[in-house]
């Protein structure tokens, strides 16, 4: 049976490369989402040309909107009846040079609304559906910047590392909330410093490399653990 995959922030960077990897696999239908509808439709056309896949759908999604997330769930249920794989990739970051006191409160509110609360909204919307169907994989794109060691040793901390630290805690809470013997796994991953709008052109990694661990986690069998933090297919403490 065809598996349904939804990727947030799928119009560029790591999100786009993740969509591309799934579109190149047989038996997977990709729902590419983005906040900007024009950019999303352009990405869809590009993806279809690069993969020759017809199993691709677009949905305009703003993860900061409760109403929009609910509409997304209704769309998925009506069109597909299920969601097998959720990739929470959408994320934002502001100026890292600002320390805690220099950063405006709006900086923290906007960052957390996407990086943490956006994931919470999507998880609360779709994981119960996965539990009901008895299967699901959730992969959250987090960061090594959310590790305790990073927060303890780096000055000029922005809202981004703090949001990812919270996301790393969230994955354990969600994992522990899933009933036992239900094949639903929720894990976080760090893609590495990649050449994306967030990572800048100075980054050493291509987005395709960053997407590899996402695919690896999403395709794990029922014996794999849930609630972990991974990079390059290896588990790390955070």
Secondary structure, 3 states (H helix, E strand, C coil): CCEEEEECCCCCHHHHHHHHHHHCCCCEEEEEEECCHHHHHHHHHHHHHHHCCCCEEEEECCCCCHHHHHHHHHHHHHHCCCCCEEEECCCCCCCCCCCCCCCCHHHHHHHHHHHCHHHHHHHHHHHHHHHHHCEEEEEEECCHHHCHHHHHHCCCCCHHHHHHHHHHHHHHHHHHHCCCCCEEEEEEECCCCECCCCCCCCCCECHHHHHHHHHHHHCCCCCCCCCCEEECCEECCC
